[in-house]
Amino acid sequence: MFRKVCCTTGRISQSQSSAYSSPGLTSLNVASCSKLTDEALKAVAEQCPRLKSLDVTDCCHLTDEALKAVAEHRPGLMSLYVRSYDKL
């Protein structure tokens, strides 16, 4: 299952992350989602055990803490796209 998420209004918090996380999700593209928070990405990493591909390119509010959580919770991740990070 692939999901492309577009963020246009407000910040996406941990409580809202369930809207785009699911146990069957294998690929998630949130590129250029300037509203994505560390907490939301951590929740996705915890709630999506089959996640194999993640694109967080240009998600400007993420820090290394979010990426550490992804690495910790999704050791089977095969593709991680990151770019344009000022906070890493």
N, C-alpha and C positions, 0 to 999 in steps of 0.2 A: 504494500500500500504506500503510495506516494502522496504527499500533501505539500502544496505551495501555499504559504500564508502571506498575506499582504497586511501590513500594519499601517493604518492611516490615522487612527485617533487614539489618543491617550497611551499610557504605558501599559504593557502587558505584564501583569504581575503573576506571582506564583498561583494564586487562586484562579486566575483566568487561563492559565496554561493548559488546563484540562480540555479546553475547547479545541486544541490541536494536538493533543497527545492521546495515544491509545496503545494498548498492548500489541496490536497488529501492525503498527506503523513501522515501515522499514526505511523510508527516506523522507527527510523534512528539509524544505528550502525556506528559510526565513531571511534570505539575503536582502540587505538594505532596509531591514526592519529597525528603524531608529528607536522604536518604543520598547524593544525587547530588553528585559532586565535579567540580571544574573540569576535571581530567584526563579524566574520563569524557565530559563534554560536548565537550571538544576532540576526542576520538577519534571521537565520533559525527559531528561537523562534518567531519572529514577522511574518514570512511568512507562517508558517505551523500551521494553527488553529486547525487541527485535530490530532496533534501529541500527542500520548499517551505513547510512550516508546522511551527513548533516552539513548544510551550507549556511554559515552565519557571516558571510562576507558583508562588510560595511555595516555591521550592527554595532554602532558606535558607543553604546552604553555598556557593553559587556567588558568584563575584566578577566584577568587570568583565573580568578576564583571559579567562574562559570566553566571555563575550559578544563580546569582541574576536575570539577565534578563530572563532566562528560567523560573524561579519561577514566575516572574511578568507577563510574557506574556502567559504562559501555565499553568494556575492553575489546569487544568484538567489532567495534566500529571500523569500517574499512575505508571510508572517505570522510575527511573533515576539511571543509573549505573555509579559510579565514583570510581576511585581508583588511587593510585600513584600520588597524587598531592602535589607538593612542594610549590605551590603558594597560597594555600588556608589557 
